[in-house]
């Protein structure tokens, strides 16, 4: 009971309000840049506290986060319905550049984008931790924020978040005041790959060549929870000169598994090792994925083996192709 209370308090502290999550991420960045990370590793403190495996997952935290403040991005030639972007907790901090790339890709293809103020964590972490009431509270706050922004569709670039948002209809099915609103909300949610693949034929001519050999790591929450498997591959195959090589067991979990890389580190490590071996069997220059948990897990696994293979979110790769960036620029 004591551990459950501590877990609940931590959940509320970190994920109960996006501003607190941003503040915590800012502290982590200072820990990295001011030498705290090196000191903690060298002293053995992380190992003593049982935090060494968690800390190993952390990449360098960017200087600038992607904060949802009601921003509106209007394309030069608006030709599509307006979409509201879920900035996300991990996406908006550790992967802030991918959020910005998402906005660039959408607006380049004619989608007006709004980033609703007042949005929160999607609630997936609370659900994984066995705290459905906290997840329901976050769901209600998100539904309200996204309704108020007036967008036609809700878009996410994180597979885990997308699965959570699409599940609001079930999460709030027993709440008479919210059930109908939740069902309407969930029906409007699209994963970014799902959205972009719907009219790929109309814009694939805008993609410029990237001469790289890539392999695709399927996020469980995209392939299994949302049944989105073909669309990311279609998008990758549309990039001229790109060679897509299927890895063995592409849809096998990488070990991130929501929060299992933190709560079940031994099982997560076994899955991670298997995934890294499958990636290395492809001789790919890059691993492409569509979920921050997978990105962190695969990035950490490759780094531990000394591999030079890079990891990239599919939207960053599409953004690079649309902007005409070189393969060397992407790998660096």
SERO-4910 file (N, C-alpha, C, O; in steps of 0.05 Angstrom, whole numbers):
BEGIN
 pado doro    nc1    nc2    nc3   cac1   cac2   cac3    cc1    cc2    cc3    oc1    oc2    oc3
  Unk    A     17    -24      0      0      0      0     17     25      0     11     45    -13
  Unk    A     39     23     15     58     46     16     70     52    -11     71     75    -19
  Unk    A     79     31    -25     91     34    -52     70     45    -72     76     62    -89
  Unk    A     45     36    -69     23     45    -87     18     75    -83     14     90   -102
  Unk    A     19     84    -57     15    112    -51     37    130    -63     32    151    -73
  Unk    A     62    120    -61     85    135    -72     82    136   -102     87    157   -114
  Unk    A     75    113   -115     71    113   -144     50    132   -153     53    146   -173
  Unk    A     27    133   -138      5    151   -145     14    180   -142      7    197   -159
  Unk    A     29    186   -121     39    213   -117     57    222   -139     56    244   -149
  Unk    A     75    204   -148     94    210   -170     79    214   -196     85    232   -211
  Unk    A     58    197   -200     42    200   -225     29    228   -225     29    241   -246
  Unk    A     18    236   -203      4    261   -202     24    284   -205     18    304   -219
  Unk    A     47    281   -192     67    303   -194     77    307   -222     79    329   -232
  Unk    A     84    284   -236     96    287   -263     75    289   -285     79    305   -303
  Unk    A     54    273   -284     36    272   -306      9    285   -301     -8    286   -319
  Unk    A      4    294   -277    -21    307   -270    -25    334   -283    -47    344   -286
  Unk    A     -3    347   -290     -4    373   -302     21    377   -320     43    372   -312
  Unk    A     16    384   -345     38    386   -365     59    406   -357     82    403   -364
  Unk    A     51    427   -342     71    447   -334     91    435   -315    115    442   -316
  Unk    A     81    418   -297    100    405   -278    119    386   -293    142    383   -286
  Unk    A    108    372   -314    125    354   -329    147    370   -343    170    362   -344
  Unk    A    140    393   -355    160    410   -368    181    419   -348    205    420   -354
  Unk    A    172    426   -324    191    435   -303    210    413   -296    234    417   -292
  Unk    A    200    388   -293    217    365   -286    236    360   -309    260    353   -303
  Unk    A    227    362   -334    245    357   -356    267    378   -357    290    373   -365
  Unk    A    260    403   -350    280    424   -348    301    419   -328    325    424   -332
  Unk    A    293    408   -305    312    400   -284    331    378   -294    355    378   -288
  Unk    A    319    359   -308    335    337   -319    356    347   -339    379    338   -340
  Unk    A    348    367   -355    367    379   -374    390    392   -359    413    389   -367
  Unk    A    384    406   -337    406    418   -321    424    397   -309    448    401   -307
  Unk    A    412    375   -300    427    353   -289    447    342   -310    469    335   -303
  Unk    A    438    341   -335    456    332   -357    477    352   -364    501    345   -368
  Unk    A    470    377   -366    488    397   -377    508    408   -356    529    419   -363
  Unk    A    501    406   -330    519    417   -309    537    396   -297    550    402   -276
  Unk    A    538    373   -309    557    352   -299    546    333   -279    560    316   -269
  Unk    A    520    336   -272    508    319   -252    507    290   -261    511    271   -245
  Unk    A    502    286   -287    500    258   -297    526    243   -294    526    220   -285
  Unk    A    548    256   -302    574    243   -300    581    236   -271    591    215   -265
  Unk    A    575    255   -253    581    251   -225    565    228   -213    575    212   -199
  Unk    A    539    228   -220    521    207   -210    529    179   -219    528    160   -204
  Unk    A    538    178   -245    547    152   -255    574    143   -242    576    121   -234
  Unk    A    593    162   -241    619    156   -231    619    148   -201    634    131   -193
  Unk    A    601    160   -186    600    155   -157    585    129   -150    587    119   -128
  Unk    A    571    118   -170    556     93   -165    529     99   -152    514     80   -145
  Unk    A    521    124   -149    496    132   -136    472    121   -152    453    111   -139
  Unk    A    473    122   -179    450    113   -195    446     83   -190    423     74   -188
  Unk    A    468     68   -189    466     39   -185    455     33   -157    439     15   -154
  Unk    A    464     48   -138    455     45   -110    425     50   -107    411     36    -93
  Unk    A    415     70   -122    386     77   -121    369     60   -140    345     63   -141
  Unk    A    383     43   -156    368     26   -175    358     42   -199    339     34   -212
  Unk    A    372     65   -205    362     82   -227    381     81   -251    377     96   -270
  Unk    A    400     63   -251    420     62   -273    407     55   -300    414     66   -320
  Unk    A    388     35   -299    376     27   -324    357     49   -335    355     53   -359
  Unk    A    343     63   -317    326     85   -326    342    108   -337    335    120   -358
  Unk    A    364    114   -324    381    137   -333    393    131   -360    398    149   -376
  Unk    A    399    105   -365    412     97   -390    393    102   -414    403    105   -437
  Unk    A    367    104   -409    348    109   -431    348    138   -440    340    144   -463
  Unk    A    357    156   -423    355    184   -429    375    194   -450    399    190   -447
  Unk    A    364    205   -472    382    218   -491    388    247   -481    378    254   -460
  Unk    A    403    262   -496    407    290   -489    380    305   -492    367    304   -512
  Unk    A    373    319   -471    347    333   -471    351    360   -485    369    375   -479
  Unk    A    334    366   -505    337    391   -520    333    416   -504    320    416   -483
  Unk    A    345    438   -513    343    463   -499    315    475   -500    306    487   -480
  Unk    A    302    471   -523    275    484   -527    254    463   -528    255    445   -545
  Unk    A    234    464   -511    211    446   -512    190    456   -531    190    479   -540
  Unk    A    171    438   -537    148    446   -554    124    448   -535    111    428   -528
  Unk    A    117    473   -527     96    478   -508     69    483   -522     69    499   -541
  Unk    A     47    471   -513     21    476   -525      9    502   -513      0    502   -490
  Unk    A     10    523   -529      0    549   -519    -22    561   -537    -27    585   -537
  Unk    A    -35    543   -553    -55    553   -571    -44    563   -597    -58    577   -612
  Unk    A    -19    554   -604     -7    563   -629    -25    554   -653    -37    533   -653
  Unk    A    -24    571   -674    -38    564   -699    -18    567   -722     -5    588   -724
  Unk    A    -17    547   -738      1    547   -761    -16    545   -787    -29    525   -791
  Unk    A    -14    565   -804    -31    566   -828    -13    561   -852      6    576   -856
  Unk    A    -20    541   -869     -4    536   -893     -7    558   -913    -26    574   -912
  Unk    A     13    560   -931     12    581   -952    -14    578   -968    -26    597   -976
  Unk    A    -21    552   -974    -46    547   -988    -62    526   -972    -60    502   -977
  Unk    A    -78    536   -953    -94    517   -937   -114    501   -955   -130    513   -969
  Unk    A   -111    475   -955   -127    459   -973   -141    436   -959   -156    420   -971
  Unk    A   -136    433   -933   -145    410   -918   -160    419   -892   -159    443   -885
  Unk    A   -174    401   -879   -187    408   -853   -166    415   -832   -143    406   -835
  Unk    A   -173    430   -812   -155    438   -791   -151    414   -772   -170    400   -765
  Unk    A   -126    410   -765   -119    388   -746   -108    400   -720    -94    420   -720
  Unk    A   -115    387   -697   -105    395   -671    -84    375   -663    -89    351   -663
  Unk    A    -60    385   -656    -38    367   -650    -35    362   -620    -35    382   -604
  Unk    A    -33    337   -612    -26    331   -584      4    334   -582     19    319   -594
  Unk    A     13    354   -566     41    359   -563     55    336   -548     78    328   -555
  Unk    A     42    325   -528     53    302   -513     72    309   -492     84    331   -492
  Unk    A     76    291   -473     95    295   -451    124    291   -460    140    309   -461
  Unk    A    130    266   -468    156    259   -477    162    272   -505    183    282   -510
  Unk    A    141    271   -522    145    283   -549    151    313   -547    169    323   -560
  Unk    A    137    327   -530    141    356   -528    167    365   -514    174    388   -515
  Unk    A    180    346   -501    205    352   -486    229    338   -499    244    351   -513
  Unk    A    231    312   -495    254    297   -506    254    297   -536    275    296   -548
  Unk    A    230    297   -548    228    296   -577    215    321   -589    199    320   -608
  Unk    A    221    344   -577    209    369   -585    213    375   -615    196    386   -629
  Unk    A    236    367   -625    243    371   -653    224    356   -672    217    366   -694
  Unk    A    214    333   -663    195    317   -679    168    330   -679    154    329   -699
  Unk    A    160    343   -657    135    358   -657    137    381   -677    118    386   -692
  Unk    A    159    394   -678    163    416   -697    163    406   -726    151    418   -744
  Unk    A    175    383   -730    176    370   -757    147    363   -765    140    365   -789
  Unk    A    131    354   -746    103    346   -751     88    370   -762     72    368   -781
  Unk    A     92    393   -749     78    418   -758     88    425   -786     71    433   -803
  Unk    A    114    423   -791    124    430   -817    113    412   -839    104    422   -860
  Unk    A    112    386   -834    101    367   -854     71    373   -859     63    375   -882
  Unk    A     56    376   -838     27    380   -841     22    406   -857      5    406   -875
  Unk    A     35    428   -849     30    453   -863     40    453   -892     28    465   -909
  Unk    A     62    439   -896     73    437   -924     53    423   -942     53    428   -966
  Unk    A     36    405   -930     17    390   -946    -11    402   -945    -30    389   -954
  Unk    A    -13    426   -933    -39    440   -934    -57    437   -910    -80    446   -911
  Unk    A    -47    424   -889    -64    421   -865    -59    444   -845    -36    447   -835
  Unk    A    -79    461   -839    -75    481   -818    -73    466   -791    -87    446   -787
  Unk    A    -55    475   -773    -50    461   -748    -55    480   -724    -46    503   -725
  Unk    A    -69    470   -704    -72    485   -679    -61    467   -657    -65    443   -657
  Unk    A    -48    479   -637    -38    464   -614    -52    474   -589    -44    493   -577
  Unk    A    -74    460   -582    -92    471   -561    -79    476   -534    -64    459   -524
  Unk    A    -84    499   -523    -75    505   -496    -92    489   -476   -115    484   -482
  Unk    A    -81    481   -454    -97    467   -434    -96    437   -437   -106    422   -420
  Unk    A    -84    427   -459    -81    398   -463    -62    387   -443    -44    401   -433
  Unk    A    -65    361   -436    -49    347   -416    -37    322   -426    -40    315   -450
  Unk    A    -24    307   -409    -15    279   -415    -40    264   -425    -62    268   -415
  Unk    A    -36    245   -443    -58    230   -455    -71    211   -435    -94    202   -439
  Unk    A    -56    204   -413    -67    186   -393    -57    158   -395    -64    141   -378
  Unk    A    -41    152   -415    -31    124   -419    -15    115   -396    -17     92   -387
  Unk    A      2    132   -385     19    124   -363      3    117   -338      9     97   -324
  Unk    A    -18    133   -333    -36    127   -310    -50    100   -314    -53     85   -295
  Unk    A    -59     95   -338    -72     69   -344    -53     46   -340    -60     26   -328
  Unk    A    -28     49   -350     -8     28   -347     -2     23   -317      4      0   -309
  Unk    A     -4     44   -301      2     42   -273    -22     32   -256    -20     31   -232
  Unk    A    -44     26   -269    -67     17   -255    -82     39   -240    -94     34   -219
  Unk    A    -82     63   -252    -95     86   -240   -116     97   -260   -113    119   -270
  Unk    A   -138     82   -265   -157     91   -285   -171    117   -279   -179    132   -297
  Unk    A   -175    123   -253   -189    148   -247   -172    172   -255   -182    193   -264
  Unk    A   -146    170   -251   -128    192   -260   -129    194   -290   -129    216   -301
  Unk    A   -130    171   -304   -131    172   -333   -157    185   -342   -158    200   -362
  Unk    A   -179    179   -328   -205    191   -335   -205    221   -331   -216    236   -347
  Unk    A   -192    230   -310   -190    259   -305   -175    273   -327   -183    294   -337
  Unk    A   -152    261   -336   -136    272   -358   -152    271   -384   -150    290   -400
  Unk    A   -167    250   -388   -184    248   -412   -204    270   -414   -207    283   -435
  Unk    A   -218    276   -392   -238    297   -392   -225    324   -398   -236    340   -413
  Unk    A   -202    329   -386   -188    355   -391   -179    358   -420   -181    379   -432
  Unk    A   -170    336   -431   -161    336   -459   -185    340   -478   -184    356   -497
  Unk    A   -207    326   -473   -230    328   -490   -240    357   -490   -246    369   -511
  Unk    A   -241    369   -467   -249    397   -465   -231    416   -481   -240    433   -496
  Unk    A   -205    412   -477   -185    430   -491   -187    427   -521   -186    447   -536
  Unk    A   -190    402   -531   -191    398   -560   -218    406   -572   -219    414   -595
  Unk    A   -239    404   -556   -265    413   -566   -265    444   -570   -275    454   -589
  Unk    A   -253    457   -551   -253    487   -551   -236    498   -574   -241    521   -582
  Unk    A   -217    483   -584   -200    494   -605   -213    494   -633   -204    507   -651
  Unk    A   -235    478   -635   -251    478   -660   -239    464   -684   -247    469   -706
  Unk    A   -219    447   -680   -206    432   -702   -224    409   -711   -241    399   -696
  Unk    A   -220    401   -736   -236    379   -747   -226    352   -738   -242    334   -733
  Unk    A   -199    349   -736   -187    323   -728   -166    328   -706   -156    350   -703
  Unk    A   -160    307   -692   -139    307   -671   -117    289   -681   -122    266   -688
  Unk    A    -93    299   -681    -70    284   -692    -49    280   -670    -43    298   -655
  Unk    A    -37    256   -670    -15    250   -652      7    237   -667      2    222   -686
  Unk    A     32    242   -659     55    229   -671     68    208   -653     90    199   -658
  Unk    A     54    200   -632     63    180   -613     43    157   -612     20    162   -605
  Unk    A     51    134   -620     33    111   -621     19    105   -595     -5    100   -595
  Unk    A     33    107   -573     21    102   -547      0    122   -540    -21    115   -529
  Unk    A      6    147   -546    -14    168   -541    -39    165   -559    -61    168   -550
  Unk    A    -35    158   -584    -57    154   -602    -75    131   -593   -100    134   -594
  Unk    A    -63    109   -583    -79     87   -573    -96     96   -549   -119     88   -545
  Unk    A    -83    113   -532    -98    122   -508   -121    141   -515   -143    139   -505
  Unk    A   -116    159   -534   -137    178   -542   -160    164   -556   -183    171   -551
  Unk    A   -154    144   -572   -175    128   -585   -191    111   -565   -213    103   -572
  Unk    A   -179    107   -542   -193     91   -522   -210    107   -503   -223     96   -485
  Unk    A   -210    134   -505   -226    151   -488   -256    142   -489   -270    144   -469
  Unk    A   -265    134   -512   -293    125   -515   -300    102   -496   -322    100   -486
  Unk    A   -280     84   -492   -284     62   -473   -279     70   -445   -293     62   -426
  Unk    A   -258     87   -441   -250     96   -415   -273    111   -401   -277    108   -376
  Unk    A   -288    127   -416   -309    143   -404   -337    133   -412   -357    148   -409
  Unk    A   -339    108   -421   -365     97   -429   -385     96   -406   -409     98   -411
  Unk    A   -375     93   -382   -393     92   -358   -399    118   -346   -413    119   -325
  Unk    A   -390    140   -358   -396    167   -347   -417    181   -364   -410    190   -386
  Unk    A   -442    182   -355   -464    193   -372   -458    221   -382   -467    229   -404
  Unk    A   -444    237   -366   -439    265   -374   -417    268   -396   -416    288   -409
  Unk    A   -401    247   -399   -378    248   -417   -378    227   -439   -362    230   -458
  Unk    A   -394    206   -437   -392    184   -455   -395    192   -484   -379    184   -501
  Unk    A   -415    209   -490   -420    217   -518   -397    235   -528   -388    232   -551
  Unk    A   -388    253   -511   -366    271   -519   -341    256   -524   -326    261   -543
  Unk    A   -336    235   -507   -312    219   -510   -313    203   -536   -293    200   -550
  Unk    A   -336    192   -543   -339    177   -567   -334    194   -592   -321    186   -611
  Unk    A   -345    219   -591   -341    238   -613   -311    245   -616   -300    246   -638
  Unk    A   -298    249   -593   -270    256   -593   -253    233   -604   -237    238   -623
  Unk    A   -257    209   -594   -241    186   -603   -244    181   -633   -225    173   -647
  Unk    A   -268    186   -644   -273    182   -672   -257    202   -690   -253    197   -713
  Unk    A   -248    224   -678   -234    244   -693   -203    241   -691   -188    256   -704
  Unk    A   -194    221   -675   -165    218   -671   -152    203   -694   -163    183   -703
  Unk    A   -129    213   -703   -113    199   -724    -84    199   -716    -73    219   -706
  Unk    A    -71    176   -720    -42    176   -719    -32    191   -743    -45    191   -764
  Unk    A     -9    204   -740      1    221   -762      6    204   -788      1    214   -810
  Unk    A     15    179   -785     20    162   -809     -7    155   -822     -9    153   -846
  Unk    A    -26    150   -805    -53    143   -815    -65    166   -831    -76    162   -853
  Unk    A    -61    191   -821    -72    215   -834    -57    219   -861    -70    224   -881
  Unk    A    -31    219   -860    -15    225   -884    -18    205   -906    -17    212   -930
  Unk    A    -23    180   -899    -25    159   -919    -52    160   -934    -54    148   -956
  Unk    A    -72    174   -923    -98    175   -935    -97    188   -963   -112    179   -981
  Unk    A    -80    208   -967    -79    220   -993    -50    222  -1004    -42    242  -1016
  Unk    A    -34    201   -998     -6    200  -1006     -3    205  -1036     16    218  -1044
  Unk    A    -21    194  -1052    -18    197  -1081    -18    226  -1090     -6    233  -1111
  Unk    A    -31    244  -1075    -33    272  -1083     -8    288  -1076     -5    310  -1086
  Unk    A      9    278  -1058     33    294  -1050     60    280  -1051     80    292  -1046
  Unk    A     60    254  -1059     85    239  -1059    105    251  -1078    129    247  -1075
  Unk    A     96    266  -1099    115    278  -1118    132    300  -1105    152    309  -1116
  Unk    A    124    309  -1081    139    330  -1066    163    318  -1052    181    333  -1044
  Unk    A    164    292  -1048    185    279  -1034    211    278  -1051    210    271  -1074
  Unk    A    233    285  -1038    259    284  -1052    276    261  -1043    272    250  -1021
  Unk    A    295    252  -1060    310    227  -1054    326    228  -1028    338    248  -1021
  Unk    A    326    205  -1014    344    200   -992    356    173   -996    342    153   -993
  Unk    A    381    172  -1002    395    147  -1008    405    133   -983    429    134   -977
  Unk    A    386    121   -968    393    107   -944    379     80   -943    358     76   -955
  Unk    A    391     61   -928    379     35   -923    366     37   -896    380     41   -876
  Unk    A    340     33   -894    326     35   -869    310     10   -862    303     -5   -880
  Unk    A    305      6   -836    287    -15   -828    267     -3   -809    273     16   -795
  Unk    A    243    -15   -809    221     -3   -793    215    -20   -769    209    -44   -771
  Unk    A    216     -7   -745    209    -19   -719    180    -12   -714    173     11   -709
  Unk    A    163    -32   -714    134    -27   -709    128    -23   -680    133    -42   -664
  Unk    A    118      0   -672    109      3   -644     84    -15   -638     66    -16   -655
  Unk    A     84    -28   -615     62    -45   -608     35    -30   -609     15    -40   -618
  Unk    A     36     -5   -598     12     11   -596      2     20   -623    -21     29   -626
  Unk    A     19     19   -643     10     26   -670      0      1   -685    -22      0   -696
  Unk    A     17    -20   -685     11    -44   -701    -12    -61   -688    -30    -70   -702
  Unk    A    -11    -64   -662    -30    -82   -648    -54    -67   -637    -77    -76   -641
  Unk    A    -50    -45   -624    -72    -30   -612    -89    -15   -633   -113    -15   -631
  Unk    A    -75     -3   -652    -89     14   -672    -92      1   -699   -105     11   -717
  Unk    A    -79    -23   -703    -80    -37   -729    -70    -20   -752    -80    -21   -774
  Unk    A    -49     -5   -746    -36     12   -767     -9      0   -772     10      4   -756
  Unk    A     -6    -13   -795     19    -27   -801     28    -21   -829     52    -17   -834
  Unk    A     10    -20   -848     17    -15   -876     23     14   -882     41     20   -897
  Unk    A      9     32   -869     12     61   -875     40     71   -871     50     85   -889
  Unk    A     54     65   -849     81     75   -846    100     64   -868    117     78   -878
  Unk    A     96     39   -875    112     27   -897    106     40   -924    124     45   -939
  Unk    A     81     47   -929     74     61   -954     88     88   -955     97     96   -976
  Unk    A     88    102   -932    101    128   -931    131    126   -936    143    141   -951
  Unk    A    144    106   -924    173    102   -928    179     94   -957    199    104   -968
  Unk    A    163     77   -969    168     68   -996    163     91  -1016    173     89  -1039
  Unk    A    149    112  -1008    144    134  -1026    169    153  -1028    170    169  -1047
  Unk    A    188    150  -1010    212    168  -1011    231    157  -1032    241    134  -1029
  Unk    A    237    172  -1053    255    163  -1074    283    156  -1063    293    169  -1046
  Unk    A    294    134  -1074    321    125  -1068    324    112  -1040    345    101  -1034
  Unk    A    303    113  -1024    304    100   -998    299     70  -1001    281     61  -1015
  Unk    A    316     54   -988    313     25   -989    302     15   -962    315     18   -941
  Unk    A    278      4   -963    266     -6   -938    271    -36   -936    263    -52   -954
  Unk    A    284    -45   -915    291    -73   -910    275    -82   -886    278    -71   -864
  Unk    A    259   -103   -889    244   -113   -866    262   -127   -846    278   -145   -855
  Unk    A    260   -121   -821    275   -135   -801    260   -160   -792    235   -160   -794
  Unk    A    273   -180   -782    259   -203   -770    242   -193   -746    252   -176   -731
  Unk    A    219   -204   -743    202   -198   -720    197   -168   -716    199   -157   -693
  Unk    A    191   -154   -738    188   -125   -736    167   -116   -716    169    -95   -704
  Unk    A    146   -132   -713    124   -125   -695    127   -136   -667    109   -133   -650
  Unk    A    150   -149   -661    155   -158   -634    163   -134   -617    177   -116   -625
  Unk    A    153   -134   -592    158   -112   -573    188   -107   -570    204   -126   -568
  Unk    A    196    -82   -569    224    -74   -565    232    -75   -535    256    -73   -529
  Unk    A    212    -78   -518    218    -78   -489    209    -53   -474    209    -53   -450
  Unk    A    202    -33   -489    193     -8   -476    166    -14   -463    162     -8   -439
  Unk    A    147    -24   -479    122    -35   -468    108    -16   -449    101    -24   -427
  Unk    A    103      8   -457     90     28   -439    110     37   -419    126     56   -424
  Unk    A    110     25   -395    129     32   -374    145      9   -365    159     10   -344
  Unk    A    144    -14   -380    158    -38   -371    188    -35   -371    202    -49   -355
  Unk    A    199    -17   -387    228    -14   -386    237     -1   -360    261     -2   -353
  Unk    A    218     10   -345    224     21   -318    215      2   -296    230     -2   -276
  Unk    A    191    -11   -299    181    -27   -278    189    -57   -280    190    -71   -260
  Unk    A    196    -66   -304    205    -93   -308    231    -93   -324    231   -104   -347
  Unk    A    252    -82   -313    277    -78   -329    290   -103   -340    302   -102   -362
  Unk    A    288   -126   -326    301   -150   -336    287   -161   -361    299   -169   -380
  Unk    A    260   -162   -359    245   -171   -383    249   -152   -406    252   -160   -429
  Unk    A    248   -126   -400    252   -105   -421    280   -108   -434    282   -105   -458
  Unk    A    300   -114   -418    327   -117   -428    329   -141   -447    343   -140   -467
  Unk    A    316   -163   -440    316   -187   -458    303   -180   -485    314   -187   -506
  Unk    A    281   -167   -484    267   -159   -509    284   -139   -525    285   -140   -550
  Unk    A    297   -121   -511    314   -101   -524    337   -114   -538    343   -107   -561
  Unk    A    350   -134   -525    373   -148   -538    364   -163   -563    378   -163   -583
  Unk    A    340   -175   -562    330   -190   -585    324   -170   -608    330   -176   -631
  Unk    A    313   -147   -601    306   -127   -621    332   -116   -634    333   -113   -658
  Unk    A    352   -110   -618    377    -99   -629    390   -120   -648    401   -112   -668
  Unk    A    389   -145   -640    401   -166   -658    386   -167   -684    398   -170   -705
  Unk    A    360   -164   -683    343   -164   -708    349   -140   -725    349   -141   -750
  Unk    A    354   -117   -712    361    -93   -727    388    -96   -741    391    -89   -764
  Unk    A    407   -106   -726    434   -109   -737    435   -129   -760    453   -127   -777
  Unk    A    417   -148   -760    416   -168   -782    408   -155   -809    413   -167   -830
  Unk    A    397   -131   -808    388   -117   -833    410   -100   -845    409    -93   -869
  Unk    A    431    -94   -830    453    -76   -839    441    -49   -848    451    -36   -866
  Unk    A    421    -40   -834    408    -14   -841    425      9   -830    438      7   -810
  Unk    A    423     31   -845    436     56   -835    419     69   -813    430     81   -795
  Unk    A    393     65   -815    374     78   -796    352     59   -788    342     43   -804
  Unk    A    343     61   -763    318     48   -754    297     69   -753    301     90   -741
  Unk    A    274     64   -766    252     83   -765    231     72   -747    224     49   -748
  Unk    A    220     90   -730    198     82   -713    177    105   -711    181    125   -724
  Unk    A    157    101   -694    135    121   -694    124    124   -665    101    130   -661
  Unk    A    142    120   -646    133    122   -618    158    129   -601    179    118   -604
  Unk    A    155    149   -582    178    157   -567    190    135   -549    214    134   -545
  Unk    A    173    118   -537    183     96   -521    201     77   -536    222     69   -527
  Unk    A    192     71   -561    209     53   -578    235     68   -585    256     56   -585
  Unk    A    232     93   -592    256    109   -599    277    108   -577    300    103   -581
  Unk    A    268    113   -552    286    113   -529    298     86   -524    322     84   -519
  Unk    A    282     65   -526    291     38   -520    311     28   -541    332     17   -534
  Unk    A    305     33   -566    323     24   -588    348     41   -588    370     30   -592
  Unk    A    346     67   -584    369     85   -583    388     76   -561    412     74   -565
  Unk    A    377     70   -537    394     61   -514    407     34   -520    431     30   -514
  Unk    A    392     16   -532    403    -11   -539    426     -9   -559    446    -23   -556
  Unk    A    422      7   -579    443     10   -600    468     23   -588    490     16   -595
  Unk    A    463     43   -571    486     57   -558    502     38   -541    526     39   -540
  Unk    A    488     20   -526    502      1   -509    519    -19   -524    540    -28   -514
  Unk    A    511    -25   -549    527    -44   -565    548    -31   -581    564    -44   -595
  Unk    A    549     -4   -580    569     11   -596    562     13   -625    579     19   -642
  Unk    A    537      7   -632    528      8   -660    527     37   -671    521     55   -656
  Unk    A    533     39   -696    531     66   -709    504     70   -723    500     92   -734
  Unk    A    487     51   -721    460     53   -733    444     75   -719    443     75   -694
  Unk    A    432     93   -734    416    114   -722    387    106   -718    378     86   -729
  Unk    A    373    122   -702    344    118   -698    330    144   -704    339    165   -695
  Unk    A    307    142   -718    293    167   -726    263    162   -726    254    140   -733
  Unk    A    249    182   -719    219    181   -721    212    184   -750    225    199   -765
  Unk    A    192    170   -759    184    171   -787    178    199   -797    183    205   -820
  Unk    A    167    216   -779    160    243   -787    185    260   -792    186    277   -810
  Unk    A    206    255   -777    232    269   -781    243    261   -808    255    278   -822
  Unk    A    240    236   -816    250    227   -842    233    239   -865    245    248   -885
  Unk    A    207    240   -862    190    252   -883    195    282   -885    196    293   -907
  Unk    A    199    295   -862    206    324   -862    232    329   -876    234    348   -892
  Unk    A    252    312   -872    278    314   -885    275    311   -915    288    325   -931
  Unk    A    258    292   -924    254    287   -952    240    311   -965    247    320   -987
  Unk    A    219    322   -952    205    345   -962    223    370   -964    219    386   -981
  Unk    A    242    372   -946    260    395   -945    285    391   -963    301    409   -967
  Unk    A    288    366   -973    311    360   -991    338    358   -976    359    364   -987
  Unk    A    337    348   -951    362    345   -936    377    320   -946    365    301   -955
  Unk    A    403    321   -944    420    299   -953    420    276   -933    414    280   -910
  Unk    A    428    252   -943    431    229   -925    451    235   -903    446    227   -880
  Unk    A    473    248   -910    494    254   -890    483    272   -869    489    269   -845
  Unk    A    466    291   -876    455    310   -857    436    295   -838    436    301   -814
  Unk    A    421    276   -848    403    261   -831    418    243   -812    410    241   -788
  Unk    A    439    230   -821    455    212   -803    470    227   -782    476    216   -761
  Unk    A    475    252   -786    489    268   -766    470    283   -748    478    297   -730
***
